[in-house]
């Protein structure tokens, strides 16, 4: 598989709420704007709510992300930004959990 089409591996059995809080703290230390922090948090919270509302395990994997994105309404640019924010979070989760997580380039 070419480097530009890498897969998003499943990240299971992880407390994504705790990791979200940790990620937001780290981003704050990196001087990300309050608006950026709100947008990143919103994207992850909407994803987690989607999982809860559809009785889907709270994990980051390709099939769940595809279902989530298919269910999203609104402009294509909004969808693209949401996916980008989730990919950034997925990279953070992988790093924190000591896993290798390859995501398609943003």
C-alpha positions in Angstrom: 0.0 0.0 0.0 1.5 3.4 -1.0 2.5 5.8 1.8 -0.2 8.2 0.7 -2.9 5.7 1.3 -2.0 4.3 4.7 -4.7 2.8 6.9 -6.1 4.1 10.2 -5.7 1.2 12.7 -8.2 0.6 15.4 -7.5 2.1 18.8 -9.6 0.1 21.3 -10.2 0.0 25.1 -8.9 3.4 25.7 -10.4 6.2 27.8 -10.9 8.7 25.0 -12.5 11.2 27.4 -9.4 11.3 29.5 -7.2 11.5 26.5 -9.2 14.3 25.1 -8.7 16.3 28.3 -4.9 15.6 28.1 -4.8 16.5 24.4 -6.5 19.8 25.0 -4.1 20.6 27.9 -1.1 19.8 25.6 -2.6 22.0 22.8 -3.1 24.8 25.3 0.6 24.6 26.3 1.4 24.8 22.6 -0.4 28.2 22.6 -3.3 27.0 20.3 -6.0 29.6 20.2 -9.1 29.1 22.4 -11.2 28.9 19.2 -9.0 26.1 17.9 -9.3 24.2 21.2 -13.1 24.6 21.2 -13.3 23.3 17.6 -11.0 20.3 18.3 -13.0 19.4 21.4 -16.3 19.8 19.6 -15.2 17.5 16.7 -14.1 14.7 19.2 -17.2 15.1 21.4 -19.5 14.9 18.4 -17.7 11.7 17.3 -18.0 10.2 20.8 -21.7 11.2 20.9 -22.2 9.5 17.5 -20.7 6.3 18.9 -22.9 6.5 22.0 -26.1 7.3 20.1 -25.5 4.4 17.7 -24.3 1.8 20.3 -20.9 1.7 18.7 -17.9 1.1 20.9 -15.9 4.3 21.6 -12.9 3.5 19.5 -11.0 5.2 16.7 -11.2 2.9 13.6 -11.7 3.3 9.9 -15.2 1.8 9.7 -16.6 3.9 12.6 -15.0 7.1 11.1 -16.6 6.3 7.7 -20.0 5.8 9.3 -19.6 9.0 11.3 -18.6 11.0 8.3 -21.4 9.6 6.2 -23.9 10.7 8.9 -22.6 14.3 9.0 -24.5 17.0 7.3 -23.3 20.4 6.2 -20.8 21.8 3.8 -17.9 19.7 2.5 -15.4 22.1 4.0 -16.9 21.5 7.5 -16.8 17.7 7.0 -13.2 17.9 5.8 -12.2 20.0 8.8 -13.9 17.7 11.2 -12.1 14.7 9.7 -8.8 16.6 9.9 -9.4 17.3 13.6 -10.2 13.7 14.3 -7.0 12.6 12.6 -4.9 14.9 14.7 -6.6 13.5 17.8 -6.0 9.9 16.6 -2.3 10.7 16.2 -2.2 12.0 19.7 -4.0 8.9 21.1 -1.6 6.6 19.3 1.4 8.5 20.6 0.1 8.4 24.2 -0.7 4.7 24.0 2.6 3.8 22.4 1.0 2.5 19.2 1.8 3.1 15.6 -1.1 4.8 14.0 -0.9 5.6 10.3 -3.4 8.0 9.0 -4.0 9.3 5.5 -2.2 12.7 5.2 -4.4 15.6 6.1 
